[in-house]
Amino acid sequence: MARYGDGTRWGDGTRWGPSPPTSTAKGKMSQNLISAVMTDAQRDAMIADLTAFDTKFDGFKVNLTADQVRHLSKHKPEDIGVLEVALTFAQQNPGEVGDATGVAEMVKDIGIANHVIPVNAETNQKAKMTNATLIAALSDAYEKAREIYRVQKAKGRTPANSTFLDSFGARFGHGPQTPPAPPTPPGP
């Protein structure tokens, strides 16, 4: 379901949520996606809450390497129903299922999955929320910094702005770049 602010567009092109940044006559972006101040105490309190979560979740953490993840079967939360059907079959038909299948362990796996599904959904939602806030804050700051850079570049290089022009231009400049020198051919 669409929520206000999620950027969903209806069939007629109407946007559900705040308007995106708009271009000005000169093609510059005019935006202010976020205007808030977070104190160190607020940040530290949120990090402490996450640390408390880590402590509570510690007994359930599984650390997998990227290679291990790549080789595991992947399932979605909605797949839990089919897994529960398999478990029910195994429990109701013990003569049909060998001891090697680990039905007792499957009970634990499905039980923890049922508990982790809502925790995972909530943490994913929080991650999306914090990521969107970070993107908005960095984008706002970049647009303002780009305007400062543009004005200072138009004024010309001075002792006061040369360090700023060099560092900002090196990181974000989109002007002509000097191509790297061709490699020296190997000697005889």
C-alpha positions, 0 to 999 in steps of 0.5 A: 500500500502506498504511504504518504512520502514514499514517492509512489505515482498513481496511474495518472502520474500524480505523485503521492508525497512531497514534491521532488526538487525543482529546477530553477531557470538556470538549471540549478537544483533548489532543494531543502529535503530536510531541515533539522538539527540532531544533537550528539545526545540524540545520536548517542541515545539512538546508537545505545538503543541499537547496541541494546538491540545487538545485545538482545539479538546476540544469541540468534546471530549467524555470521555467514561469509559472502561465499556461504550466502551465495551457496545457500537456498534463498527464501522469502518470509512468505515461504514459511507457510510451505515449510510449515506444511512440510513440518506438519507432514513430517510430524504427522507421518513419522514412519514416512520420514527418516530420522536423518531429516532432523525434524526436531531441528526443523521445529526450532528453525521454523520457530526462530524464522517466525520470530525473526521475520517481524524483527527483520521487517522492522530493522529493514524499515529502519534502515531504509528510513535512516538511509533516506534521511542520510541521502537527503541531508548529503544531497541538500549539503552538496547542492549548497556546496556546489553553489558555493563552488560555482560562485567562488569559481566565477570570482576567480582563484584567490588565496582565500578560496584556492584550497576549497576550489582544489579540494571540492573540484578534485572530488566533485568537479566534472570539468575536463579531466587530464587523461592518465599518461600512457604506460611506458612500453616494456624495455628490451 
